[in-house]
């Protein structure tokens, strides 16, 4: 790939991989918790939580990025605390790109995991609970093994979404080569300069390959999850 892609193109791909892996890794535990809450718990405000989780899919990505800038910018209430307490700066840094990608991918990951949880017969969990197992132990020993293909499928979809994130990223962290210029931002940049069509086309090919691979893996894992639950 390094021979096919130029240095700037490879830099954008490498940064996208870094951002996407961090985005999925950091958001996956919260995605599992949110999916489990929506699938198994009954509580006041459940529909509101469901709406908030899926809001990034409905809002224009630029709006999401602007809200991130207001909240997590260096002068924002959360961004100021993170910088002062932990020395962590998000705005106009690759860490901010990871946050934006995680937020945009979160609804897809939650939905895939929620569907996997809803496919599991609650009686299996109830049977384990009657034997004296705690709720956490039931989840770790019964629920999680059954939904693992769904969790992986959700993570793969989230990764693909993070790789393709554009609007929220460019609004929150700008388009800085080598720092925040992910693959979609690099494609946009190359299309704005004379003679950049070739580089843009190569990056488009990489994007399509990643997206198709992610969809294929997600579909295969979803089918395995359905067969596993049906067989169990």
C-alpha positions in Angstrom: 0.0 0.0 0.0 2.9 2.3 0.7 4.0 2.0 -2.9 0.6 2.6 -4.3 -0.2 5.5 -2.0 1.9 8.6 -1.7 3.3 9.9 1.6 0.4 12.3 2.2 -2.2 9.7 1.3 -0.7 7.1 3.5 -0.5 9.5 6.3 -4.2 10.2 6.0 -5.0 6.5 5.9 -2.8 5.8 9.0 -4.4 8.6 10.9 -7.8 7.4 10.0 -7.0 3.9 11.3 -5.6 5.4 14.5 -8.6 7.6 15.0 -11.1 4.9 14.2 -9.5 2.2 16.4 -9.5 4.6 19.4 -13.1 5.7 18.6 -14.4 2.2 18.7 -12.2 1.0 21.6 -13.3 3.9 23.8 -17.0 3.9 22.9 -17.6 0.1 22.8 -18.1 -0.4 26.6 -20.6 2.4 26.7 -22.3 1.1 23.6 -22.8 -2.3 25.3 -24.2 -0.6 28.4 -26.5 1.6 26.4 -27.7 -1.3 24.2 -28.4 -3.5 27.3 -30.3 -0.7 29.0 -32.5 -0.2 25.9 -33.0 -3.9 25.4 -33.6 -5.1 28.9 -34.4 -2.3 31.3 -37.7 -0.4 31.7 -37.2 3.1 33.2 -38.6 6.6 32.9 -37.0 8.5 30.0 -36.1 5.4 28.0 -37.4 6.8 24.8 -35.6 10.1 25.5 -32.4 8.2 25.9 -33.0 6.3 22.7 -33.6 9.5 20.9 -30.5 11.1 22.3 -28.4 8.1 21.3 -29.6 8.2 17.7 -29.5 12.0 17.4 -26.1 12.1 15.6 -27.7 10.1 12.8 -30.4 12.7 12.3 -28.6 16.0 13.0 -26.4 17.5 10.2 -22.8 16.4 11.1 -21.7 20.0 11.0 -24.2 20.7 13.9 -22.7 17.8 15.9 -19.2 19.1 15.3 -20.2 22.6 16.4 -21.8 21.3 19.6 -18.6 19.4 20.3 -16.6 22.6 19.7 -18.8 24.5 22.1 -18.6 21.8 24.8 -15.1 20.3 24.3 -13.2 23.3 22.9 -10.5 24.9 25.0 -13.0 27.5 26.2 -15.8 25.0 26.6 -17.0 23.8 30.0 -15.8 20.2 29.4 -12.8 21.0 27.3 -11.5 23.5 29.8 -11.7 20.9 32.6 -10.1 18.2 30.6 -7.1 20.4 29.7 -6.7 21.8 33.3 -7.1 18.5 35.1 -5.7 15.9 32.7 -3.8 18.1 30.2 -6.0 16.6 27.4 -6.7 18.9 24.5 -9.4 17.8 22.0 -10.1 20.7 19.7 -7.9 20.8 16.6 -6.1 17.6 17.7 -6.4 14.0 16.5 -7.9 13.1 19.9 -10.8 15.4 19.0 -11.2 13.6 15.7 -11.5 10.3 17.7 -14.2 11.8 19.9 -16.1 13.1 16.9 -15.8 9.7 15.1 -16.9 7.9 18.3 -20.0 10.0 18.7 -21.0 9.6 15.0 -20.4 5.8 15.1 -22.1 5.3 18.5 -25.7 4.9 17.3 -24.8 2.2 14.7 -22.8 0.3 17.3 -25.6 0.5 19.9 -28.2 -0.6 17.4 -26.3 -3.7 16.3 -25.6 -4.8 19.9 -29.2 -4.1 21.0 -30.6 -6.3 18.2 -28.2 -9.1 19.3 -29.4 -8.7 23.0 -33.0 -8.7 22.0 -32.5 -12.0 20.1 -31.4 -13.7 23.3 -34.2 -15.4 25.2 -34.5 -13.7 28.6 -35.4 -17.0 30.1 -31.8 -18.1 29.8 -30.7 -15.1 31.9 -33.5 -15.7 34.4 -32.5 -19.3 34.8 -29.0 -18.3 35.7 -30.3 -15.7 38.1 -32.4 -18.3 39.9 -29.2 -20.2 40.6 -27.9 -17.3 42.7 -25.7 -15.6 40.0 -25.6 -11.8 40.2 -26.8 -9.7 37.3 -23.3 -8.8 36.3 -22.2 -12.5 36.4 -25.2 -13.5 34.4 -24.3 -10.9 31.7 -20.7 -12.0 31.6 -21.3 -15.8 31.5 -24.6 -16.0 29.6 -25.5 -12.9 27.7 -22.1 -11.7 26.5 -21.1 -15.0 24.9 -24.3 -15.2 23.0 -24.2 -11.6 21.8 -20.5 -11.6 21.1 -20.9 -11.8 17.3 -23.3 -8.9 17.5 -20.8 -6.9 19.6 -18.1 -7.6 17.0 -20.5 -6.7 14.1 -21.4 -3.4 15.9 -17.7 -2.6 16.4 -17.0 -3.3 12.8 -19.8 -1.0 11.6 -18.7 1.6 14.1 -15.1 1.4 12.8 -16.3 1.8 9.2 -18.5 4.8 10.1 -15.5 6.3 12.0 -13.3 5.8 9.0 -15.8 7.8 6.8 -16.6 10.6 9.2 -16.3 14.0 7.7 -18.6 16.8 8.8 -18.3 16.7 12.5 -14.5 16.1 12.3 -13.8 19.1 10.0 -16.0 21.3 12.1 -14.5 20.3 15.5 -10.8 19.7 14.7 -10.4 21.4 11.2 -8.4 19.9 8.4 -4.7 20.0 9.5 -2.4 17.7 7.4 -0.6 15.2 9.6 -2.7 16.1 12.7 -6.4 15.9 12.0 -6.6 15.3 8.2 -8.2 11.9 8.1 -9.0 10.0 4.9 -12.3 11.8 4.0 -10.7 15.1 4.7 -7.7 14.2 2.5 -10.1 13.3 -0.3 -11.8 16.6 0.0 -8.4 18.4 0.0 -7.1 16.7 -3.1 -10.3 17.5 -5.0 -9.7 21.2 -4.3 -6.3 21.3 -5.9 -5.3 21.0 -9.6 -4.0 17.5 -10.4 -5.3 16.0 -7.2 -7.8 13.8 -8.8 -5.5 10.8 -8.9 -4.7 10.9 -5.2 -8.4 11.4 -4.4 -9.4 8.4 -6.5 -6.9 6.2 -4.8 -8.2 7.2 -1.4 -11.8 6.7 -2.6 -10.8 3.1 -3.6 -9.4 2.6 -0.1 -12.6 4.0 1.4 -14.8 1.7 -0.7 -12.7 -1.3 0.1 -12.9 -0.7 3.9 -16.7 0.0 3.8 -17.4 -3.2 1.8 -15.2 -5.3 4.0 -16.9 -3.9 7.1 -20.4 -4.6 5.7 -19.5 -8.1 4.7 -18.0 -8.9 8.0 -20.9 -7.4 9.9 -23.4 -9.4 7.8 -21.6 -12.7 8.3 -21.3 -12.1 12.1 -25.0 -11.1 12.3 -26.0 -14.4 10.6 -23.8 -16.4 12.9 -25.3 -14.7 15.9 -28.8 -15.5 14.7 -28.0 -19.1 14.1 -26.1 -19.4 17.5 -29.1 -18.0 19.4 -31.6 -20.1 17.5 -29.5 -23.2 18.1 -29.0 -22.3 21.8 
